[in-house]
């Protein structure tokens, strides 16, 4: 095959002629997405599906095939950027097509294919208090120096910026977002605000400085809390902001305003009602 979308390989796995087991696994994968017009190919040229089809996925080594089956939601991106999985055709369209095929599923593809499909389709686990803390520490406690490399310099905003003009810088877009949030909340001086999931504390500092409110912000990332407290002290805002290292489901007290930005993915759909009860 030609015209693949790929990148430089940084790691190589075992190659050589594909075995019957390799071809069987590829066949099971093809059964899962069998209703889609897609060609799957192994490193030695063995393929399932019509080679002239617009979309094709090629595994460049045996370990890439096995790793994808073991933990697909985590390994696909890594294997692709390493050049160990190649895609012919538009990458995003290919991923959307495969994802829809996995979600749609079918009951007539054989027991093995059904087992693989259950493994391949991502189903979020219940976001318990313990699991939430583990997830946050794994993700956000990689070190503040790492996040400083690519977030805006002052507020360290992790969620999308708001670009009132196309040529706004990242810093300008993030400040514009903070201002837009405050206007939507219709904040008034002297009000009390509780924030669920404060990140590095940028929104709470902006609200306290520019709108004269008092903020209690909940977060379960020690690294983020430490940074937020340090910045609040540097900006002489410690008297107006309290950063609480606790889960937002444990929020207590009564406030004038509740705010949360980019938290629903961490809360999880199963806990939306719990969050709503907390807000109430």
C-alpha positions in Angstrom: 0.0 0.0 0.0 1.1 3.6 -0.5 0.1 7.1 0.6 0.0 6.3 4.3 -0.2 9.0 7.0 2.6 8.2 9.4 5.5 9.6 11.4 9.1 8.6 12.1 9.3 5.3 14.1 10.9 5.6 17.5 10.5 2.0 18.5 10.3 -1.2 16.5 8.7 -4.5 17.4 9.2 -8.0 16.1 8.7 -8.3 12.3 9.3 -11.1 9.8 6.6 -13.2 8.1 3.2 -13.1 9.8 2.0 -16.3 11.5 -1.3 -18.0 11.4 -2.0 -16.5 14.8 -1.3 -13.0 13.6 -3.6 -13.4 10.6 -6.3 -14.9 12.9 -6.1 -11.8 15.2 -6.3 -9.5 12.2 -9.4 -11.4 11.0 -11.1 -11.0 14.4 -10.4 -7.3 14.3 -11.9 -7.1 10.8 -15.0 -8.9 12.0 -15.5 -6.2 14.6 -15.5 -3.5 12.0 -16.6 -5.8 9.2 -19.5 -3.6 8.0 -17.0 -0.7 7.3 -15.2 -0.2 4.1 -11.7 -0.5 5.5 -8.7 -2.6 4.8 -6.4 -4.0 7.6 -2.9 -5.0 6.7 0.0 -6.7 8.5 3.7 -5.7 8.2 4.4 -8.4 5.6 1.7 -7.3 3.2 -1.0 -9.7 4.3 -4.3 -7.9 4.3 -8.0 -8.3 4.8 -10.4 -6.2 2.9 -10.1 -4.7 -0.6 -6.7 -3.0 -1.0 -8.2 -0.3 -3.2 -10.4 1.0 -0.4 -9.9 4.6 0.6 -9.2 3.9 4.2 -6.6 1.3 5.4 -4.7 0.6 8.6 -1.4 -1.1 8.6 0.4 -2.7 11.6 4.1 -2.4 11.0 5.1 -5.1 13.6 3.6 -7.9 15.6 4.0 -6.1 19.0 2.0 -3.2 17.7 -0.9 -5.5 16.8 -0.8 -7.2 20.2 -0.4 -3.9 22.2 -3.4 -2.4 20.4 -5.5 -5.4 21.4 -4.3 -5.2 25.0 -5.0 -1.5 25.7 -6.4 0.2 22.6 -7.5 3.5 24.0 -4.1 4.2 25.4 -1.8 2.6 22.9 -3.2 3.7 19.5 -1.9 7.3 19.8 1.5 6.1 21.0 1.8 3.5 18.3 0.7 6.0 15.6 3.2 8.7 16.7 5.9 6.0 16.8 5.2 5.1 13.2 4.2 1.6 14.1 0.6 2.0 12.9 0.1 3.6 9.6 -3.2 5.0 8.2 -4.0 5.5 4.6 -6.7 8.2 4.2 -7.7 11.0 6.5 -6.7 10.2 10.1 -9.6 11.8 12.0 -12.2 10.3 9.6 -10.6 6.9 10.0 -10.7 7.1 13.8 -14.4 8.3 13.7 -15.3 5.5 11.4 -13.7 2.8 13.5 -15.1 4.2 16.7 -18.6 4.2 15.3 -18.2 0.6 14.1 -17.1 -0.5 17.5 -19.9 1.3 19.2 -22.5 -0.1 16.8 -21.4 -3.7 17.1 -23.1 -6.8 16.0 -24.2 -10.1 17.5 -23.4 -12.3 14.5 -19.6 -11.9 14.4 -18.6 -14.9 16.5 -17.8 -15.3 20.2 -14.2 -14.2 19.9 -15.0 -11.1 18.0 -17.7 -10.2 20.6 -15.1 -10.7 23.3 -12.6 -8.4 21.6 -15.2 -5.8 20.9 -16.0 -5.7 24.7 -12.3 -5.2 25.3 -11.8 -2.5 22.6 -14.9 -0.4 23.4 -14.0 2.1 26.2 -16.4 2.0 29.1 -15.5 4.4 31.9 -15.2 2.9 35.4 -17.2 4.4 38.3 -15.4 7.6 39.5 -15.3 6.9 43.2 -13.6 9.3 45.6 -10.4 7.1 45.7 -10.4 6.6 41.9 -10.9 10.3 41.2 -7.9 11.2 43.4 -5.7 8.5 41.7 -6.7 9.7 38.3 -6.0 13.4 39.1 -2.7 12.7 40.6 -1.6 10.5 37.7 -2.6 13.3 35.2 -2.1 16.7 36.9 0.7 15.9 39.3 3.3 15.3 36.5 4.9 18.5 37.8 4.0 22.2 37.4 7.2 22.8 35.4 5.9 20.5 32.7 2.6 22.4 32.4 4.3 25.7 32.4 5.9 24.7 29.1 2.7 25.0 27.1 0.0 26.7 29.2 -0.5 30.5 29.4 2.1 32.1 31.5 0.1 33.8 34.2 -3.2 31.9 34.9 -2.1 28.4 33.8 -5.5 27.7 32.2 -6.0 24.1 31.1 -9.3 24.5 29.4 -9.9 26.1 26.0 -9.4 29.9 25.6 -11.9 32.3 24.1 -10.7 34.1 21.0 -12.7 37.3 20.5 -10.3 38.1 17.6 -8.6 35.5 15.5 -5.1 36.9 16.1 -5.3 36.9 19.9 -2.4 35.3 21.7 -2.9 32.4 24.1 -2.6 34.7 27.1 -5.2 37.1 25.7 -7.6 34.3 24.8 -7.4 32.8 28.3 -7.9 36.2 30.0 -10.9 36.8 27.6 -12.3 33.5 28.7 -12.0 34.3 32.4 -13.7 37.7 31.8 -16.5 36.0 29.8 -17.1 33.5 32.7 -17.3 36.3 35.2 -19.7 38.3 33.1 -21.9 35.2 32.7 -21.9 34.8 36.5 -22.9 38.4 37.0 -20.5 38.7 39.9 -20.9 41.5 42.4 -18.4 42.7 45.0 -18.7 41.0 48.4 -20.4 37.8 47.0 -19.1 34.4 48.0 -18.2 31.9 45.3 -17.5 28.2 45.5 -15.5 26.7 42.7 -15.4 23.0 41.9 -12.1 21.9 40.3 -9.9 25.0 40.5 -6.9 23.8 38.5 -3.9 26.1 39.1 -6.2 28.7 40.7 -6.4 31.2 37.8 -10.1 31.7 37.7 -10.4 32.2 41.5 -7.6 34.8 41.4 -9.2 36.6 38.5 -12.6 36.7 40.2 -11.1 37.9 43.5 -8.9 40.6 42.0 -11.2 42.0 39.3 -14.6 41.4 40.9 -14.0 41.7 44.6 -15.5 38.4 45.6 -14.4 35.8 48.1 -13.7 32.3 46.8 -13.5 28.9 48.2 -12.0 26.5 45.6 -12.0 22.7 45.8 -9.3 20.6 44.1 -7.8 17.2 44.7 -4.4 17.7 43.0 -1.7 18.6 45.6 0.6 20.1 42.9 -2.1 22.4 41.6 -3.2 23.4 45.1 0.4 24.2 46.1 0.9 26.4 43.0 -2.4 28.1 43.5 -1.7 29.0 47.1 1.8 30.3 46.2 0.4 32.5 43.4 -2.4 33.9 45.6 0.1 34.8 48.3 2.4 36.5 45.7 -0.6 38.5 44.4 -1.8 39.5 47.9 -5.1 37.6 47.4 -4.8 35.0 50.2 -7.3 36.9 52.3 -9.9 36.5 49.6 -9.3 32.9 48.4 -9.3 29.6 50.3 -8.0 26.6 48.4 -9.4 23.3 49.8 -7.7 20.0 48.9 -10.9 17.9 48.7 -13.3 16.4 46.3 -16.0 18.6 44.9 -18.6 16.1 46.1 -17.6 17.1 49.7 -18.4 20.7 49.2 -20.4 22.1 52.2 -21.8 25.5 53.1 -23.9 28.1 51.3 -22.6 30.5 48.7 -23.9 33.1 46.3 -22.4 31.6 43.2 -21.3 28.1 42.1 -18.8 27.8 39.2 -17.0 24.9 37.6 -15.1 24.9 34.3 -14.1 21.7 32.4 -15.0 19.4 35.2 -17.7 17.2 33.8 -15.3 14.8 32.2 -13.8 14.2 35.6 -17.1 13.9 37.4 -18.4 11.3 35.0 -22.0 10.9 33.7 -22.9 8.5 36.6 -22.2 11.3 39.1 -24.0 14.2 37.4 -26.9 13.8 39.8 -24.6 13.9 42.8 -23.0 17.1 41.5 -26.4 18.6 40.9 -27.4 17.8 44.5 -24.2 19.4 45.7 -25.0 22.6 43.7 -28.5 22.6 45.1 
